[in-house]
Amino acid sequence: MRDRQHYDVAVVGAGAVGSVCALAHAQQGARVALFEATPERPSRLAGEWLHPPSLRMLRQVGVGFDVPAQAAMTHGFMVFPEDGSEPITLPYPDGTSGIACEHESLVLRVREAALDEPNIDFVPARVHEVHDGRVTFARNGAEASATADRIVGADGRRSVVRRSLGLTTKPLACSRMLGFVLEGVPLPLEGYGSITCGGPGPVFIYRLNKDSIRINVDIPLRFPPRNTADLLLSAYAPLLPEAFRPQFRELVQERRFHSTANTLSPRISYGTPGRVLIGDAAGHYHPMTAAGFTLGFGDALAVAGSRNFRDFTRRRFKEIRAPEMLALAFYEVMVDQRAEAARLRHSVYRMWRRNGGKAAQSMRLLSLEDTSEFSLGFVGATTVAQAVAATIPRSLRPAEWARAGRIVASLAARIGWFVLGVWQLRRARPHGEAKKKRFLDFVARALPASMRSNSAAEGRAAGNTS
Ligand SMILES: Cc1cc2nc3c(=O)[nH]c(=O)nc-3n(C[C@H](O)[C@H](O)[C@H](O)COP(=O)(O)OP(=O)(O)OC[C@H]3O[C@@H](n4cnc5c(N)ncnc54)[C@H](O)[C@@H]3O)c2cc1C
């Protein structure tokens, strides 16, 4: 750190998003301080799958990866429906590719690039207080501080910068995620991440590098952590390719896996011109759509590249709306066992199988290449219309019509709550946190599978047990 401890920008948090933000500012000539509370290896279960736009944004700030030693190229997804029918292959549109890389290697790679940048001072210290223009941190047992024209909070879900703005840091629990690493086994289709439905929650499998693959198991909140091993062996192991099962069982029995809570906190506020929030500190969603890095890197580059704070927030709120809605709805459609959600899910499978154009459009939305609300609305409305059409009975039997009526009514009620929730979210943005609770309440009613309530019990059930 320099003698004169004033910077153009102080970035709190050298995760992937904070490091990209520091690089983007420094490359424009700003003097940057980058603070990190845990400068040693960031070993935890978190994002590893980068959609093509994320990879492009990393390249924009000069970060590349050594494939296949450090990372694996990815070309899209392969979905295994719960009825055991043929898997559905969904390539990224226009021949684009992403990568997957162990979280720790990913963060260290981006951080390393930031450390090499002459305009960035890396400060290995936890920031414990933030005021306008000043961050306070502990160094060699003593209190130290630095000032900056702009402070950027890239300090994750429990952000100290967010707290300093009087914004809540308590997210809504969605589910638990358990992460396993297997060695020396082939993927069902190399280059594709496979999503297996049919268990209590979805299972996401992808290659991390030439030797290892990752299995992420999503466990809905209704399953208490005390029965996790039994649940993994009885309900999830049979869904895995046979070659995976012996290693998977061994890892379960020896408890060699990481566990973390999947939580939701929508982007209500990006802070103030002097204290800007980005990445998970601004908001985060269930990781099923793997949108975290793309949204976070987008925040990081936009804050460095915008004319002013107003311009930045206007731009970002417009760009995040569709990915945010998709992240909210997609997990529920893929995991919920209720009849109306199953109808929707099968309508999605049908659309992907029969209509290559719609499948490509879905992948553009999922990978955040297309962030238009119109495209999302169109795909969503078509899927719902097809689900309703598929529900209409072929016979005149009253019992079948009554059942169909119940399914359509439940579908309509859930969509109604979801639309009201999205409307509340839009109202909350200009008015701040007070309206956020109403948004969460409405959306929780639309998404009963994992977000029944924000009760303490559920929070505990999803608690970090790694
Ligand atoms: C199980 C799981 C799987 C996921 N999978 C994907 C995926 O495949 N693809 C995807 O795009 N996203 C995924 N995500 C989301 C993704 O991990 C996050 O969006 C991403 O890590 C956010 O990065 P960040 O830099 O904003 O925050 P973080 O990664 O949380 O980094 C914050 C940094 O700030 C530091 N810090 C915190 N407090 C302080 C302080 N007071 N002072 C100094 N430093 C501080 C922390 O040590 C940390 O290094 C997943 C999330 C989970 C939980």
The ligand as a MOL file (V3000), in Angstrom:
LIG
                    3D

  0  0  0     0  0            999 V3000
M  V30 BEGIN CTAB
M  V30 COUNTS 53 58 0 0 0
M  V30 BEGIN ATOM
M  V30 1 C -23.2890 -23.8410 -4.8040 0
M  V30 2 C -23.1700 -22.6820 -5.7490 0
M  V30 3 C -22.9140 -22.9120 -7.0870 0
M  V30 4 C -22.8180 -21.8440 -7.9700 0
M  V30 5 N -22.5720 -22.0940 -9.2740 0
M  V30 6 C -22.4340 -21.0780 -10.1370 0
M  V30 7 C -22.0270 -21.3180 -11.4710 0
M  V30 8 O -21.8040 -22.4620 -11.8620 0
M  V30 9 N -21.8770 -20.2540 -12.2960 0
M  V30 10 C -22.0900 -18.9700 -11.8600 0
M  V30 11 O -21.9500 -18.0320 -12.6610 0
M  V30 12 N -22.4110 -18.7150 -10.5850 0
M  V30 13 C -22.5710 -19.7250 -9.7130 0
M  V30 14 N -22.8220 -19.4730 -8.3990 0
M  V30 15 C -22.8420 -18.0770 -7.9460 0
M  V30 16 C -21.4050 -17.5360 -7.8520 0
M  V30 17 O -20.6240 -18.3770 -7.0190 0
M  V30 18 C -21.4330 -16.1330 -7.2740 0
M  V30 19 O -22.3500 -15.3520 -8.0080 0
M  V30 20 C -20.0380 -15.5170 -7.3350 0
M  V30 21 O -19.1180 -16.2580 -6.5560 0
M  V30 22 C -20.1070 -14.0880 -6.8240 0
M  V30 23 O -18.8200 -13.5620 -6.8000 0
M  V30 24 P -18.4850 -12.2990 -5.9000 0
M  V30 25 O -17.0540 -11.9940 -6.1910 0
M  V30 26 O -19.5220 -11.2570 -6.0620 0
M  V30 27 O -18.6430 -12.8030 -4.4030 0
M  V30 28 P -17.7820 -13.9160 -3.6000 0
M  V30 29 O -17.4130 -15.0210 -4.5190 0
M  V30 30 O -18.5920 -14.2350 -2.4060 0
M  V30 31 O -16.4710 -13.1260 -3.2070 0
M  V30 32 C -16.4850 -12.1520 -2.1900 0
M  V30 33 C -15.0540 -11.9160 -1.7370 0
M  V30 34 O -15.0520 -10.8480 -0.7820 0
M  V30 35 C -14.2400 -11.2140 0.3210 0
M  V30 36 N -14.7380 -10.4760 1.4900 0
M  V30 37 C -15.9150 -10.6540 2.1260 0
M  V30 38 N -16.0370 -9.7610 3.1260 0
M  V30 39 C -14.9120 -8.9920 3.1030 0
M  V30 40 C -14.4530 -7.9040 3.8980 0
M  V30 41 N -15.1900 -7.4230 4.9150 0
M  V30 42 N -13.2480 -7.3500 3.6190 0
M  V30 43 C -12.4870 -7.8380 2.5770 0
M  V30 44 N -12.8840 -8.8820 1.8160 0
M  V30 45 C -14.0790 -9.4420 2.0700 0
M  V30 46 C -14.4330 -12.7350 0.4280 0
M  V30 47 O -13.3580 -13.3260 1.1430 0
M  V30 48 C -14.4540 -13.1230 -1.0360 0
M  V30 49 O -13.1630 -13.3570 -1.5370 0
M  V30 50 C -22.9540 -20.5180 -7.4920 0
M  V30 51 C -23.2040 -20.2780 -6.1430 0
M  V30 52 C -23.3220 -21.3500 -5.2760 0
M  V30 53 C -23.5870 -21.0860 -3.8200 0
M  V30 END ATOM
M  V30 BEGIN BOND
M  V30 1 1 1 2
M  V30 2 1 2 3
M  V30 3 2 2 52
M  V30 4 2 3 4
M  V30 5 1 4 5
M  V30 6 1 4 50
M  V30 7 2 5 6
M  V30 8 1 6 7
M  V30 9 1 6 13
M  V30 10 2 7 8
M  V30 11 1 7 9
M  V30 12 1 9 10
M  V30 13 2 10 11
M  V30 14 1 10 12
M  V30 15 2 12 13
M  V30 16 1 13 14
M  V30 17 1 14 15
M  V30 18 1 14 50
M  V30 19 1 15 16
M  V30 20 1 16 17
M  V30 21 1 16 18
M  V30 22 1 18 19
M  V30 23 1 18 20
M  V30 24 1 20 21
M  V30 25 1 20 22
M  V30 26 1 22 23
M  V30 27 1 23 24
M  V30 28 2 24 25
M  V30 29 1 24 26
M  V30 30 1 24 27
M  V30 31 1 27 28
M  V30 32 2 28 29
M  V30 33 1 28 30
M  V30 34 1 28 31
M  V30 35 1 31 32
M  V30 36 1 32 33
M  V30 37 1 33 34
M  V30 38 1 33 48
M  V30 39 1 34 35
M  V30 40 1 35 36
M  V30 41 1 35 46
M  V30 42 1 36 37
M  V30 43 1 36 45
M  V30 44 2 37 38
M  V30 45 1 38 39
M  V30 46 1 39 40
M  V30 47 2 39 45
M  V30 48 1 40 41
M  V30 49 2 40 42
M  V30 50 1 42 43
M  V30 51 2 43 44
M  V30 52 1 44 45
M  V30 53 1 46 47
M  V30 54 1 46 48
M  V30 55 1 48 49
M  V30 56 2 50 51
M  V30 57 1 51 52
M  V30 58 1 52 53
M  V30 END BOND
M  V30 END CTAB
M  END
